[in-house]
Amino acid sequence: MEFENSHKLKGYLESESKRLNIHSNYAYTYYFIRKFLEILYREHSDIFMVKGSISQMAHTLKLTRAITDADLASNIDLIDASYILEKTVKKNEDEIKFSIKNRFTTTNNTINFKILCNYGHIQQLIKIDLKHQESCDMVKKELPVIMKKDISFDISTYPLEMHIATKLYILLRNTDKTISISKERRRLKDFYDLHFLLQTNYNEELLCKYFDEICKQRNDINLDLVDLDLLNDKFIDTNQDLYLSDKKRYGFSDIEFKDLVYETKDELGKRIR
């Protein structure tokens, strides 16, 4: 452990939260999630794949918004993967002590873990979502140094182009005239995330390949009934307040929602034929 006691860790995290311009609670969440993944990947790098915001951080090499949880997938049986994760929690070989506070399975076959992290006087709850995923392309990526005392280590995740393709497909749902997406179900952070993913050095041909594959595999959007013009000023006005709420919650940088929506529309237009 790089800190003599919990008071030193507290001071460090409070200082880093100010430097990174994120709420201090998110600084604690980031720190303990990263520590848990570091322990998990010491022995099980071939079993678990990191998805979501942490995967995005590995691909973009920056923290573009606050990390609130960790999304993991495994290509082995979900119960077996869950058992391995629980064994890792119970090992407690490090000075940080982990314990499972809650565990439940959702309707979409995902196991949600709430893990309590204890170090001295510090207690922090982190959330991990674990789901089964059939074999897919995987790459090794190094988690970048975000906080000054971060230790880099490799994670398994899916390729950058697959990450972008998945985001595009999720956002495409807003343009299918047969799908009614309520405001409460819209994930406006995906517009924001896509913006930063598109700034990376991705392979356009590979991105198109993955996007076409996802459209065929999921097959829950009728491409003949997609209308990109639904991403218009009315859509922006309807969802502006929700975007501002997410901006406050996740600590978005100052990017106009309108710019993100039209950027997404342009990118989808390149791939919908």
N, C-alpha and C positions, 0 to 999 in steps of 0.2 A: 504494500500500500504506500502510495507516494506522499501521504499526509500523516503527520504524527498523531493527530486526533481529529475528532469531528469538528472542533472549533476552527481548525486550520482549513478543513474542507469547506465549511460554511463560508468562510471569508473568501476563499478562492471562487466558489460558485457565485456568490453575490457580485464579486468583481467581474467575472466573465459574463454574467448576464447583462451588466451595464455595457461592457465592451461590444457584445454581440447584439445589443438592443433587443433582448427578449426578456419576458417576464421571468423572475427568479425561479418560480415553480417549474417552468419549462427547462431551465438550466439544470435543475436537480433531476428532472425526468430524463433529459438527454444523457446526463452523466451516468445514471444507474442503469439505463437501458444499454448503453455502450459497454459498461462493465459486465453486465450479464451476458451479452453477446460474445464478448471476449472469452469468457469462461466456457460458454457453450461451444464455441468454435475451436477450442483447444483439442477436442476429441471427436467432434461430430460435424466437421465441415462438409462431409460427403452426404449428410442426411438432410440438412436444413438449408433452405434458400431464403434469402432476405428479399422482401418486396417493399412496395410503398415508399414512404418518404426517406427511409434510410438507404434504400437502393438508389433513389434519386440523388441523395447526397454523395454517394460513391461515384456516380456517373458525372455529376456536375462539379464535383470537388468543392462544393460550398454548401453552407446552410442557408437555404433560401427562405425558409419559414420554420416556425417552431415544430419540433417533433413531439407528438403527443402519445404515440404508442409504437409498437414494433409489429410488423406483419411478416409472418414466417409461413413457408410452405414446405411440404415434404412429399417425396414420391413413394415413401413406404406407407404402410397402413397407418391411418390417423391415430388409432389407439396406441400403436407401438411408438409412434413419434411422440405422442403425448407422454407416454411412460418415460422415454428418454429425457424429455424436457423436465419432468418432475424429479427424476433422479439427479439432474444437474442442480436443480433448486435445493435439494436436500443434502448435497455434498458438503456445502459450507466449509470448503477448504481455504477460502480467502477471508480476510478480516471483515469484509462486508457479508452479513448474514442474510440469506434470502429465505422466504417462507411463502407458501401459497395461501393467500387469504380467501380467494374464491376461484371456482372453476366451473364453467358451464358450457354446454354445447348449444349453438344457435340452430335455427331452422335451415341455414344454408351450409350445414355440415362444417362449421368452424368451431373450434374450441377456444374459448376466451379465458385467459388466465389473468388474474389480478395478483401480482407478486409484491409482497412487502419487503423492502430493502432496509436493513438496519446497519448503521455504523455509528457507534457511540450514542450521542444524543439525537442523531438524525434518523428520521423515519420517512421513507418516500415510497408511495405506491406507484408501480409501473404496470402497464397493460400490454399483453402480448396476445395476438390473434394467430392461431395455428390452423392451417387447413391442408387438406390433401390436394396434390396436384400431380397429374400424370407426367411422365418424363417429358422434359422440354430442354431446349438449349440452355446451357448454363455457362457462366464465365466467372472467373475469380477477379474480384476487384478489391483494391486496398481502400479501407475507410480512411479518408483524409483527416489530417489534424485540423480540428475546428477550435476546440479549447486548447489553451497553451500547453497543458500537460497531457494531452491525449497521446495514447500509444497506438500507432498504426498496426492493423492486422487485416488479413484477408478475409473476405466474406464470399459466399457463393450467391450469385444473383443472376437474373436473366440479362441478355444483351441490351445495350442501350437502345437499339432499334426496336426491339420487342417492347421495351418500356414505353417508348414514344407511341408505337402502334396501338398499344393497349389504351393509352390516354386518349388517342384520337377516336378509338372505337367507343369509349365511354361517352365522349363528348358528342359523338354522332347521334346518340340517342335523342338529343335535344332537337334533331331535325327530321325525325321520322314522324310523319303526319298520323300514323296509326298508333303511336305510343303517347299516352297522356302522362307526362311527368309533372307531379305537383311541385310547387316551389320548395316544399319541405324536403323533397327527395333529391333535388338538384345538388350536385357536388360542384360548387363554384370554384373550389380550390383547384380543380383539375384544369381550368382555364389558366390559372396562375402558374401551376406546375409546368404545363406544356410550354409556356413562354421560355422558361429557363432550360428545359430539355432541348428546345429547338436551337439554342445558342451553342450547343456542343458540336463536336466534329463527327456527325453521324453519317452513315452510308445510306444515301437515298434509295438505291436499288434494293438494299436489304430491308429497309424500312417498308417499302412498298410490298415486298414479299411477305413480311410478317403481317402487315395490315390485311392483305388479301386472305391469308391463312386464318386470321382471327375472324374475319367476316364469315368465312365458310364454316368454321368450327362452331361458332356460337349461333349463327343463323337465327338470331332473334330480332334482326332489323331488316325490313324489306327495303333493299337499296333502290328499288324502282319507285318507292314512295318517299324517298328522302328529299327534303326541300331545304337547301342551305339558306334560302332567303328567310327562313324562320329565325335565323340568328340576325335579328334586325334591331332597330332602335326600340321597338316595343318590347322585345325580349330583354334588352339592356335596362330599360326603365322598370320593368316588372321585377327584375332581380337585383337592382342596384343596392337596395337596403340589405339584402341577404349577403351580397358581396362585401359590403362595408362591415357587416357583422363578422364575417369570416376574416376580413382584414385585421380587425381588432383582436380576434381570438388567436389567430395564428401568427400575427406579426408580419403581415405582408409589407413589402416595400411599396413606395408610392408609385403604383402603376394604375392607370385608369382602366376600369372594367371594360369600357367601350373598346379600348385598344386591344385588350386581350380577346374579346369576343370576335372582332373582325380579323385578328391574326389567326384565330382558330378556324374561322370560316374560309380564309384563304388557303390554309393548309389542307383542310378537308376537300376543298375544290380541286386540289391537285391530284387527289387520289380517288375521287368518286367519278366514275366514267359512265 
